[in-house]
Amino acid sequence: MKARVTVTLKNGVLDPQGKAIEGALASLGVPGVAGVRQGKVFDIDLTHSQAGEAEAALKEACEKLLANTVIENYRIELVA
């Protein structure tokens, strides 16, 4: 089974890297960019055959390592 975990900053948390990317896009002449928030994506291969077990393992991984839950949200998507 494969999964994708997306980690993003919570609303209200300053995102200096996103601001730097926004400025770089503007300096490159990319039109219409009103804001950028950056995040992380993890593509994970799992040996679990049950979706519930996979989600529980991924939630534990997010809570312990992949996300700083004080300032970040995470979303788990099971692919197959």
CYANA upper distance limits for C-alpha pairs under 8 A (distance plus 0.5 A):
  1 MET  CA     45 ASP  CA      6.54
  1 MET  CA     46 LEU  CA      5.65
  1 MET  CA     47 THR  CA      6.83
  1 MET  CA     48 HIS  CA      7.00
  1 MET  CA     49 SER  CA      7.14
  1 MET  CA     78 LEU  CA      7.96
  1 MET  CA     79 VAL  CA      7.55
  1 MET  CA     80 ALA  CA      5.56
  2 LYS  CA     43 ASP  CA      7.79
  2 LYS  CA     44 ILE  CA      6.27
  2 LYS  CA     45 ASP  CA      5.10
  2 LYS  CA     46 LEU  CA      6.35
  2 LYS  CA     78 LEU  CA      6.58
  2 LYS  CA     79 VAL  CA      5.72
  2 LYS  CA     80 ALA  CA      5.95
  3 ALA  CA     43 ASP  CA      6.38
  3 ALA  CA     44 ILE  CA      5.69
  3 ALA  CA     45 ASP  CA      6.95
  3 ALA  CA     46 LEU  CA      7.96
  3 ALA  CA     76 ILE  CA      7.53
  3 ALA  CA     77 GLU  CA      6.03
  3 ALA  CA     78 LEU  CA      4.83
  3 ALA  CA     79 VAL  CA      5.71
  3 ALA  CA     80 ALA  CA      7.88
  4 ARG  CA     41 VAL  CA      7.38
  4 ARG  CA     42 PHE  CA      6.09
  4 ARG  CA     43 ASP  CA      5.08
  4 ARG  CA     44 ILE  CA      6.65
  4 ARG  CA     76 ILE  CA      6.49
  4 ARG  CA     77 GLU  CA      5.67
  4 ARG  CA     78 LEU  CA      6.98
  4 ARG  CA     79 VAL  CA      7.63
  5 VAL  CA     41 VAL  CA      6.24
  5 VAL  CA     42 PHE  CA      5.56
  5 VAL  CA     43 ASP  CA      7.05
  5 VAL  CA     44 ILE  CA      8.26
  5 VAL  CA     74 TYR  CA      7.20
  5 VAL  CA     75 ARG  CA      6.10
  5 VAL  CA     76 ILE  CA      5.15
  5 VAL  CA     77 GLU  CA      6.83
  6 THR  CA     39 GLY  CA      7.78
  6 THR  CA     40 LYS  CA      6.33
  6 THR  CA     41 VAL  CA      5.07
  6 THR  CA     42 PHE  CA      6.95
  6 THR  CA     74 TYR  CA      6.00
  6 THR  CA     75 ARG  CA      5.70
  6 THR  CA     76 ILE  CA      7.19
  7 VAL  CA     39 GLY  CA      6.11
  7 VAL  CA     40 LYS  CA      5.60
  7 VAL  CA     41 VAL  CA      6.84
  7 VAL  CA     66 LEU  CA      8.26
  7 VAL  CA     67 ALA  CA      6.88
  7 VAL  CA     72 GLU  CA      6.99
  7 VAL  CA     73 ASN  CA      6.21
  7 VAL  CA     74 TYR  CA      4.85
  7 VAL  CA     75 ARG  CA      7.07
  8 THR  CA     37 ARG  CA      8.35
  8 THR  CA     38 GLN  CA      7.34
  8 THR  CA     39 GLY  CA      5.04
  8 THR  CA     40 LYS  CA      7.10
  8 THR  CA     72 GLU  CA      5.95
  8 THR  CA     73 ASN  CA      5.91
  8 THR  CA     74 TYR  CA      6.85
  9 LEU  CA     13 VAL  CA      6.86
  9 LEU  CA     15 ASP  CA      8.05
  9 LEU  CA     37 ARG  CA      8.16
  9 LEU  CA     38 GLN  CA      8.17
  9 LEU  CA     39 GLY  CA      7.27
  9 LEU  CA     71 ILE  CA      6.37
  9 LEU  CA     72 GLU  CA      4.78
  9 LEU  CA     73 ASN  CA      6.60
 10 LYS  CA     71 ILE  CA      6.09
 10 LYS  CA     72 GLU  CA      5.54
 10 LYS  CA     73 ASN  CA      6.32
 13 VAL  CA     71 ILE  CA      7.17
 15 ASP  CA     19 LYS  CA      6.87
 15 ASP  CA     37 ARG  CA      7.00
 15 ASP  CA     38 GLN  CA      7.87
 16 PRO  CA     20 ALA  CA      6.69
 17 GLN  CA     21 ILE  CA      6.73
 17 GLN  CA     37 ARG  CA      8.34
 17 GLN  CA     38 GLN  CA      7.33
 18 GLY  CA     22 GLU  CA      6.62
 18 GLY  CA     35 GLY  CA      8.26
 18 GLY  CA     36 VAL  CA      5.41
 18 GLY  CA     37 ARG  CA      5.17
 18 GLY  CA     38 GLN  CA      5.66
 19 LYS  CA     23 GLY  CA      6.70
 19 LYS  CA     35 GLY  CA      7.95
 19 LYS  CA     36 VAL  CA      6.89
 19 LYS  CA     37 ARG  CA      8.07
 20 ALA  CA     24 ALA  CA      6.65
 21 ILE  CA     25 LEU  CA      6.62
 21 ILE  CA     36 VAL  CA      7.35
 22 GLU  CA     26 ALA  CA      6.83
 22 GLU  CA     33 VAL  CA      7.57
 22 GLU  CA     34 ALA  CA      8.34
 22 GLU  CA     35 GLY  CA      6.64
 22 GLU  CA     36 VAL  CA      6.07
 23 GLY  CA     27 SER  CA      6.70
 24 ALA  CA     28 LEU  CA      6.67
 25 LEU  CA     29 GLY  CA      6.91
 25 LEU  CA     30 VAL  CA      5.90
 25 LEU  CA     33 VAL  CA      8.08
 26 ALA  CA     30 VAL  CA      6.06
 26 ALA  CA     31 PRO  CA      7.53
 26 ALA  CA     33 VAL  CA      7.92
 46 LEU  CA     54 ALA  CA      7.61
 48 HIS  CA     53 GLU  CA      6.96
 48 HIS  CA     54 ALA  CA      6.06
 49 SER  CA     53 GLU  CA      8.27
 49 SER  CA     54 ALA  CA      8.03
 50 GLN  CA     54 ALA  CA      6.84
 51 ALA  CA     55 GLU  CA      6.59
 51 ALA  CA     78 LEU  CA      8.02
 52 GLY  CA     56 ALA  CA      6.65
 53 GLU  CA     57 ALA  CA      6.70
 54 ALA  CA     58 LEU  CA      6.64
 55 GLU  CA     59 LYS  CA      6.49
 55 GLU  CA     76 ILE  CA      7.84
 55 GLU  CA     78 LEU  CA      8.32
 56 ALA  CA     60 GLU  CA      6.75
 57 ALA  CA     61 ALA  CA      6.74
 58 LEU  CA     62 CYS  CA      6.63
 58 LEU  CA     76 ILE  CA      7.88
 59 LYS  CA     63 GLU  CA      6.62
 59 LYS  CA     76 ILE  CA      8.31
 60 GLU  CA     64 LYS  CA      6.53
 61 ALA  CA     65 LEU  CA      6.12
 61 ALA  CA     66 LEU  CA      6.64
 62 CYS  CA     66 LEU  CA      4.93
 62 CYS  CA     67 ALA  CA      5.65
 62 CYS  CA     74 TYR  CA      7.78
 63 GLU  CA     67 ALA  CA      6.71
 63 GLU  CA     68 ASN  CA      7.85
 63 GLU  CA     69 THR  CA      7.20
 67 ALA  CA     72 GLU  CA      6.59
 67 ALA  CA     73 ASN  CA      7.67
 67 ALA  CA     74 TYR  CA      7.33
 68 ASN  CA     72 GLU  CA      5.95
 68 ASN  CA     73 ASN  CA      8.48
 69 THR  CA     73 ASN  CA      6.72
